[in-house]
Amino acid sequence: MSRGPEIAIIGGGAAGCFCGALLGGLPVTIYEAGRKPMAKLAITGGGRCNLTNSFRDITAEKAYPRGARVMKRLMEGFSNEDICNWFKSKGVALVTQEDQCVFPRSQNAMQIVNTLLDSLRDNGVRIRTECPVRRIEALEKGFCLHMDGGTAHADIVIVTIGGLSSAGMQELFRGLDLNIEKPVPSLFTFKTDSPVRELSGTVVNPAQVSLQGTKLSTCGPLLITDWGFSGPAVLKLSSFAARLLADAGYKGLMTINWMPGSSEQELRTMLQGYAKAFPEKQVSSIHPEGLTSRLWNFILDKANVKESIIFAEISKKAEGRLCSTLLCDTYNITGRARFKDEFVTCGGIALDQVNKSTLESVKYKGLYFAGEVLDIDAITGGFNLQAAWTTAYTVFKSITSR
């Protein structure tokens, strides 16, 4: 009796291992270049594994700068609730935080990794580590995988290599007629030359950040670091502006609205209220809610308002400068910095190269793609892993329905 088609999964990350776990029972081999599978998954979410999001407060269009329409369609077949139910069925208790990010209750990413490894083992999936596939060759029937020191045949190939470099993708797909969107970094923090870095550790929540010259703007927690700016607001902006910033050499101007939701008139009324209630107090002694004393003094200096002046003596011009700085504070972006140990790219296999219902290549029957290798990526908050789970399930469903 036939065991079924030989299936090769190239890449032992979240998408590859989840797809392998689902395909268990068929002859499946996962080829992983690293020493361990799911090394990146083990550190995601600061080692706690933000495996998805509730999607309560956000739509796919706002979560996925690239691939939103595809994700919206595919999540009808395998949603955030479905992946939660899958892990729960394996005995993993989950918790949803106030920000709607979903974590294992254990707060340990290794529980997610080990659950997937157990499922792979129980279903007889073979994992070959330290075994990078260098090139995929399309044959008349199936595919030949070229590796260091040998080759392997597969009837079906699922590529789940993550955000490989442009050169790496070109080499892997050499000889195949595939359109590849150049991979560039996404989800990164901004470097700046401003002395605001001396306020490292300061958090403002919420703050609104925008990239000058574009319509791109995001809102959320902002963290000042010793190299510049980080936090969800900046990471979201970097995601939507990934290609623009790459083309600009990671240089540009960012504006910060320290008081989102407030108009200039409302800020003037606030300052005038301080002057009426505390006319003899120095302006440095009372600051708006949400801003620290150190940041307030920094903003006063940028607005050319002396810290020692008392509220009763603030001129209309000084009041205007202060309101302007609070609402539209400008900083040079001088480069990018990586977000902790995680790394996400935009780009990869162009979505016009795949059947958007099955993620099979439109040119090579039996060649599938899942996860970050596709030109699908998301903002921070569990959305990138949801893309991995959803696209992996889509490939599984397509193969088993053949």
Secondary structure as GFF3:
##gff-version 3
##sequence-region A 1 402
A	DSSP	beta_strand	7	10	.	.	.	ID=ss1
A	DSSP	alpha_helix	14	22	.	.	.	ID=ss2
A	DSSP	beta_strand	28	31	.	.	.	ID=ss3
A	DSSP	three_ten_helix	41	43	.	.	.	ID=ss4
A	DSSP	beta_strand	52	53	.	.	.	ID=ss5
A	DSSP	alpha_helix	60	63	.	.	.	ID=ss6
A	DSSP	alpha_helix	68	74	.	.	.	ID=ss7
A	DSSP	alpha_helix	80	89	.	.	.	ID=ss8
A	DSSP	beta_strand	94	96	.	.	.	ID=ss9
A	DSSP	beta_strand	101	104	.	.	.	ID=ss10
A	DSSP	alpha_helix	109	122	.	.	.	ID=ss11
A	DSSP	beta_strand	126	128	.	.	.	ID=ss12
A	DSSP	beta_strand	133	138	.	.	.	ID=ss13
A	DSSP	beta_strand	143	147	.	.	.	ID=ss14
A	DSSP	beta_strand	150	154	.	.	.	ID=ss15
A	DSSP	beta_strand	156	159	.	.	.	ID=ss16
A	DSSP	alpha_helix	166	172	.	.	.	ID=ss17
A	DSSP	beta_strand	180	186	.	.	.	ID=ss18
A	DSSP	beta_strand	188	191	.	.	.	ID=ss19
A	DSSP	three_ten_helix	195	199	.	.	.	ID=ss20
A	DSSP	beta_strand	203	211	.	.	.	ID=ss21
A	DSSP	beta_strand	217	224	.	.	.	ID=ss22
A	DSSP	beta_strand	228	230	.	.	.	ID=ss23
A	DSSP	alpha_helix	232	240	.	.	.	ID=ss24
A	DSSP	alpha_helix	242	247	.	.	.	ID=ss25
A	DSSP	beta_strand	252	257	.	.	.	ID=ss26
A	DSSP	alpha_helix	264	277	.	.	.	ID=ss27
A	DSSP	three_ten_helix	283	285	.	.	.	ID=ss28
A	DSSP	alpha_helix	293	302	.	.	.	ID=ss29
A	DSSP	three_ten_helix	311	313	.	.	.	ID=ss30
A	DSSP	alpha_helix	316	327	.	.	.	ID=ss31
A	DSSP	beta_strand	329	333	.	.	.	ID=ss32
A	DSSP	beta_strand	335	338	.	.	.	ID=ss33
A	DSSP	beta_strand	344	349	.	.	.	ID=ss34
A	DSSP	three_ten_helix	351	353	.	.	.	ID=ss35
A	DSSP	beta_strand	367	369	.	.	.	ID=ss36
A	DSSP	three_ten_helix	371	373	.	.	.	ID=ss37
A	DSSP	alpha_helix	383	400	.	.	.	ID=ss38
###
